[in-house]
Amino acid sequence: MGIEQKIATEITIDTGTNELLCAIRDRVAIITLNRPEARNSLSDHLTPALRTMIRTCGENPDVGVLLITGAGTAFCSGGDVKGMGANRDKKKQDMSYDEKVADLQERQRLLTGALVSVRKPTIAALPGPAAGAGLAIAMACDIRIAAESAFVSTGYLRVGLSGDYGIAWLLTRLVGTARARELMFTADKVDAARCERIGLFNRVVPDAKLQEEAFAVAKSMAEGPTIALRYMKDNLDEALTFDFATARDHEAERLIRTTMTADHREAVQAFIEKRKAVFKGK
């Protein structure tokens, strides 16, 4: 990815479009959806750039955490509803059913699929609403920190669609079967306070402090032992699908691997010396 400029400890990344901004500061990649006039809805420019930034930041050894947020007063309102009408891409209109399915599957794999697969902590900072695919993107992150004025809606019911980007899978695992069905079947707006109560948001903060607090959480994680964090994600992912004995055995393998790392030795030494550990991802 192309580096445009460096200001102090912040590196600005060229995303190929001003509809998506990206900067790396203190090992945190801050990825900002930048269509505030359209509530940061996905577009033919923003979405491919976002897919690229998820992949490149996920692979970049200088990045410890991905922090995804939205410009203005929204996180992401999902797909551009106006683009679903008569003016939509004629090339896609001319596709066969099977081609349309394959196209969407590929786009999903490279967006929420790639985000879930990132082996680094990922955080969504929601300054406002997240709906439809925008909600799926937020849920594909490990942690969601929201402003008090934020809300979510699955949204698909309102446009006569069934859901995409893994929203049903993600929602069910975050809030449970009954609530997931309620939110999908009603498309109700759910305010930040209720989102926190049902486990959809990890924490809710005053609007004015959202970016500061979300970055502080991200920076703290980015300073952590990257190998151990990667294995933690593996363990947590397997907890959803593997039986206890298998997951427990895999945990044991990964823990032994981390005992062999320089970061583990540094953590032990720092504990003995009563100082903060300095991890190097080795």
Secondary structure, DSSP 8 states (H G I E B T S, - for coil): --EEEEETTEEEE--SSTTEEEEEETTEEEEEE--GGGTT---TTHHHHHHHHHHHHHH-TT--EEEEEESTT-SB--S-GGGGSTTS-HHHHTS-HHHHHHHHHHHHIIIIIHHHH-SS-EEEEESS-EETHHHHHHHHSSEEEEETT-EEE--GGGGT----TTHHHHHHHHH-HHHHHHHHHH---EEHHHHHHTTS-SEEE-GGGHHHHHHHHHHHHHTS-HHHHHHHHHHHHHTTTS-HHHHHHHHHHHHHHHHTSHHHHHHHHHHHHTS-------
